[in-house]
Amino acid sequence: MQTKSAVKLKWLLISMFISSLGNSFVWPLTTIYMHEQLHETLTMSGIVLLFYSGANVVGSYLSGNLFDRHNPHWLLFGGTVVATIIIALLIFFNGWPIYAVLLTMIGFFIGIGLR
């Protein structure tokens, strides 16, 4: 029996495909941007991407625990909105080291919003 708040498998698969596709662009674009524009080493790019991925895992873990106790639709919506706002902030604040901080925050809220 399906409840009103249940997500259909088709939409879950589509959203996870889009999420994976979007995340696959983060790694090479961040590496190129940090190395060519911000003049950081490839090692530093790897460290920033490590923080991004770690924050994504923490956000996913936190949202998994919160989904059992709260309305998952509002958590997904809130995480997505906050991640979108932070992405918009990257338009104006894209220098070093604020780029790394904002990218880590994006990873956390994407973990909440798209998991």
C-alpha positions as a printed NumPy array, in Angstrom:
array([[  0.   ,   0.   ,   0.   ],
       [  1.444,   3.334,  -1.038],
       [  1.121,   6.351,   1.242],
       [  0.643,   9.912,   0.085],
       [  4.273,  10.882,   0.837],
       [  5.827,   7.9  ,  -0.951],
       [  8.056,   8.63 ,  -3.922],
       [  7.538,   6.516,  -7.023],
       [ 10.543,   4.481,  -8.104],
       [ 10.571,   6.061, -11.575],
       [ 11.046,   9.578, -10.168],
       [ 13.643,   8.395,  -7.685],
       [ 15.681,   6.813, -10.493],
       [ 15.401,   9.92 , -12.666],
       [ 16.471,  12.236,  -9.835],
       [ 19.421,  10.009,  -8.888],
       [ 20.52 ,   9.876, -12.541],
       [ 20.436,  13.675, -12.778],
       [ 22.253,  13.974,  -9.458],
       [ 25.008,  11.579, -10.562],
       [ 25.318,  13.326, -13.906],
       [ 25.655,  16.724, -12.217],
       [ 28.188,  15.449,  -9.701],
       [ 30.293,  13.962, -12.49 ],
       [ 30.837,  17.492, -13.836],
       [ 31.989,  18.894, -10.473],
       [ 35.254,  16.959, -10.332],
       [ 36.863,  17.896, -13.668],
       [ 35.512,  21.452, -13.727],
       [ 36.71 ,  22.149, -10.187],
       [ 40.134,  20.734, -10.975],
       [ 40.511,  22.819, -14.113],
       [ 39.13 ,  25.989, -12.501],
       [ 41.314,  25.742,  -9.417],
       [ 44.457,  24.94 , -11.386],
       [ 44.05 ,  27.353, -14.296],
       [ 42.139,  30.283, -12.781],
       [ 42.957,  30.197,  -9.078],
       [ 46.54 ,  28.963,  -9.679],
       [ 46.297,  26.277,  -7.02 ],
       [ 48.054,  22.946,  -7.241],
       [ 46.331,  19.787,  -8.379],
       [ 46.916,  18.44 ,  -4.878],
       [ 44.922,  21.334,  -3.43 ],
       [ 42.165,  20.653,  -5.959],
       [ 42.071,  17.064,  -4.75 ],
       [ 41.861,  18.168,  -1.123],
       [ 38.993,  20.547,  -1.899],
       [ 37.157,  17.763,  -3.737],
       [ 37.794,  15.489,  -0.749],
       [ 36.085,  18.036,   1.502],
       [ 33.236,  18.379,  -1.   ],
       [ 32.693,  14.621,  -1.081],
       [ 33.064,  14.281,   2.686],
       [ 30.501,  17.022,   3.268],
       [ 28.207,  15.275,   0.786],
       [ 28.479,  12.036,   2.767],
       [ 27.804,  13.839,   6.064],
       [ 24.781,  15.598,   4.527],
       [ 23.44 ,  12.314,   3.179],
       [ 23.9  ,  10.595,   6.534],
       [ 22.224,  13.451,   8.392],
       [ 19.31 ,  13.583,   5.964],
       [ 18.877,   9.816,   6.21 ],
       [ 18.448,  10.141,   9.965],
       [ 16.206,  13.196,   9.7  ],
       [ 13.934,  11.658,   7.056],
       [ 12.695,   9.136,   9.604],
       [ 11.61 ,  11.869,  12.029],
       [ 10.581,  14.795,   9.826],
       [  8.777,  15.49 ,   6.567],
       [ 11.204,  14.36 ,   3.835],
       [  9.689,  16.654,   1.216],
       [ 10.568,  19.777,   3.215],
       [ 14.067,  18.481,   3.944],
       [ 14.683,  17.791,   0.261],
       [ 13.269,  21.161,  -0.721],
       [ 15.24 ,  23.026,   1.959],
       [ 18.537,  21.352,   1.106],
       [ 18.054,  22.014,  -2.591],
       [ 17.125,  25.669,  -2.056],
       [ 20.105,  26.339,   0.226],
       [ 22.48 ,  24.578,  -2.21 ],
       [ 21.073,  26.697,  -5.061],
       [ 21.596,  29.902,  -3.071],
       [ 25.194,  28.94 ,  -2.333],
       [ 25.767,  28.13 ,  -6.005],
       [ 24.461,  31.617,  -6.839],
       [ 26.912,  33.081,  -4.304],
       [ 29.748,  31.43 ,  -6.247],
       [ 29.003,  33.846,  -9.089],
       [ 30.173,  36.742,  -6.937],
       [ 32.58 ,  35.056,  -4.512],
       [ 34.735,  32.746,  -6.608],
       [ 38.261,  33.49 ,  -5.405],
       [ 40.551,  31.496,  -3.195],
       [ 39.814,  30.299,  -0.402],
       [ 36.11 ,  31.207,  -0.365],
       [ 35.585,  28.94 ,  -3.402],
       [ 36.699,  25.915,  -1.37 ],
       [ 34.461,  26.846,   1.564],
       [ 31.39 ,  27.412,  -0.602],
       [ 32.013,  24.219,  -2.576],
       [ 32.173,  22.258,   0.682],
       [ 28.902,  23.833,   1.816],
       [ 27.33 ,  22.936,  -1.537],
       [ 28.417,  19.338,  -1.047],
       [ 26.749,  19.228,   2.366],
       [ 23.432,  20.682,   1.235],
       [ 23.356,  18.617,  -1.95 ],
       [ 23.796,  15.608,   0.306],
       [ 20.708,  16.711,   2.204],
       [ 18.67 ,  17.852,  -0.781],
       [ 19.317,  15.201,  -3.372],
       [ 19.508,  12.041,  -1.332]])
